[in-house]
Amino acid sequence: MAKPLALDFDPIARADELWARRWGEVPAMAAITSVMRAQQILLARVDAVVKPYGLTFARYEALVLLTFSRTGELPLSKIGERLMVHPTSVTNTVDRLERAGLVSRRPNPLDGRGVLAAITERGRACVEQATRELMAIDFGLETYDEAQCREVFELLRPLRVAAGDFAEPPEQ
């Protein structure tokens, strides 16, 4: 598929100008449109890296989460909680990872109805290789330096707190 030709103007800036003429200045419109476009660009970049491994970024995140656990396994409910996704999405993700031989499932001995997902050796090798490649392109953010990446993180943090992703620790 051919890459579309670059425009000779910024369509988001143009929309911002037109918006201002029609409804007044609303910087939030340009900001949200920029964030959504950035998400599309970044997801396409990281998905292109992980696709040869049979992964999407969501599946990659699940594998990484399993590598972070002490035992290499977690309850599906904990995976959903940590990745902030619906249980149905976790089930679908783990189903696909299991079919690819990257994770296995077993009943949770601590919860009669629960299921544990465990990363396999093949899954560990896969996530290590994909991680090296993602790090080589700074997860698609190579146009930003380290300080700018931290700034983006900090700028988006209050939005995540307001959405209920987590509670800010009390100030001491």
Secondary structure, 3 states (H helix, E strand, C coil): CCCCCCCCCCHHHHHHHHHHHHHCCCHHHHHHHHHHHHHHHHHHHHHHHHHHHCCCHHHHHHHHHHHHCCCCEEEHHHHHHHHCCCHHHHHHHHHHHHHCCCEEEEECCCCCCCEEEEECHHHHHHHHHHHHHHHHCHHHCCCCCHHHHHHHHHHHHHHHHHCCCCCCCCCC
